[in-house]
């Protein structure tokens, strides 16, 4: 039976006798630094390997704090209190508390340290006596003064009915009596307490010292100040005793709200309960919000529960913000556990009509604080209740910046729901609540009406924040971007793309026409100039036929010129509207600068620029066409591969450019002046060398005869280092980049689509830098036009998805249904979800709740570790017992 009990103690309490022996050894030898390091090391474990209030067995029968107080080790006392040793723990064997040991031994410095501790109760009773009784009996005036300065109560009687002033009067210590009367913060009661002889302190004092001047007798009265005194002194027992003795007249002067706040800070649950009963019985309106906030800040869930269950507490958003903020201040060394603060948060979140998207003056939401505190459970709960991942505070930081990838993965998995797979009505639900911007909220079904042209609920104001911010942040974060392949996010991108693709297709076909007209015009213009030049040379011979050709060419060019000018104006108007809508995002986009250059070159060509401008315009127009083609999901991977390889090759070639330049200058120095003159100047030499890098050596034209030996050596070095080594390195780099992109082709396509949709949203929603009211008035009509014809197409919430959810019917070819809309036209579209997304969703749903083999192994190892630790502790305990015997 004894073995079984020790086993239970080993498992549940983590007994570590070896650590306790070391701590006692360091304490008794006054080795403070070693004691501190050892204590900190064992307490910072999770869970802590020792109990700081552990009671040592006979002959000590004391805790570490008791020993330090008895021996006057004030530095050790201070250290133990910092590590949250209980200053009010009663020693049953000695019938003392730490403060009694210090007062009994007269250790003034220890008393000062103890009484500075906020948790200390200076009126702690042990054997019905307080520390003040011990100090008076010891005739220690300094200890008495210190205790009185820290709210020690001189009116607490012991088991014989004697208060400290009784004891001083009986022993005839006039100095102590004078100290009690003059230094006590609470006036000593000389007339209402009688000892076992039925004598009051006044009678005893006058009998022993007839000439001593005593204060006049006063009526004993319980008021707010007296009750607050007991709470400040951590004396819940006397507080409750006096609270019940308050008469009706005095009740009107009692500030219950303030008393509840103080009691909540002290974690006096019974006191709070009694105060709430008084409020309920008196039927008065008392604001106890401050008390609730104090309970949250101190991490006292029992107090908060009492306050929430009362009808007097009016819930505020500040409570939710505070409960999440305090999660980051939890520490076992600070006396509060994150589990207690988490319990407070759960109680608040259980309240009806809770708004988890509220924010404080810094723009932080509850999710900001929970994520910053790395409290996984709090983050999970807030996300389940609809917190937004992308809300920016005043510093521009979203909550997702502090959330672990695994937590996001788990939440996204939870956003997928399905019904019975065996039925014909098998469906998968996608919930996008966590992606809704802060200013958008799901709308009620009664508010929904359908607009056949633009979408749903045209009367409701659109969100002022982009819906793509969360996905854009994920796409740019190295540790998170793989989450884009999750069915929840990829389906969201798919829906957004299907809403926008018609506009993109129209833009693409518009540009195709402009591209054809521009290139046709450039080629035609060059041809006409060539014919005109030839006709000028042969004017006398074929004057009539040449003039006729010139007239026919000019007539066709004039028609083409008109069409080109028309499309150029439309293209310019498109760019101007984008700039007006969002100047910042427009200017910072490099592709827009290509379009601006193309427009300028086209204008130059129309007014008669030469062939070099035309050639540059052809190249830029082709590059812009490639960019537009890359907007299609199937083409994005190839274009991204081209851009990535190009940028990497340029970055790789940059340090080797000096080597190529050196060879070019070397060839110019060695081969200038030859018969073929292939290297006439440094510029031509550099151009020739760059061509030679690709393998076009043309060695027969190089004049090696000028310097036959050295020139051959330099040329061989060039062939080996540049043509063979460097060129093959470039090929290998290109192949490596290509293979890497192909291996993550799906992710590359999703990132490209995310960037495109994000840019489209920014342009549509706008961020104009023109702040004056006049500018806004001028653009008002354009703003209305923009939202009606573009915002409704690209924004999903709350118009297209009123309840932030979609339903995919697998038995109906993956057709998408909009949750929360019953109108016939809401779900009349033929849009179907991508089959790859559905396959991944089914895989996640099928594996949900299953424990992997890795988790099974880790759980088994953890259990084995706990058993070994318990057995080790039991063996140490038996060895310790044997040593004492």
Beta strands, then each sheet from edge to edge (+ up, - down):
strand 1: 416-418
strand 2: 427-431
strand 3: 450-451
strand 4: 455-456
strand 5: 805-809
strand 6: 815-818
sheet 1: 1+ 2- 5+ 6-
sheet 2: 3+ 4-
end
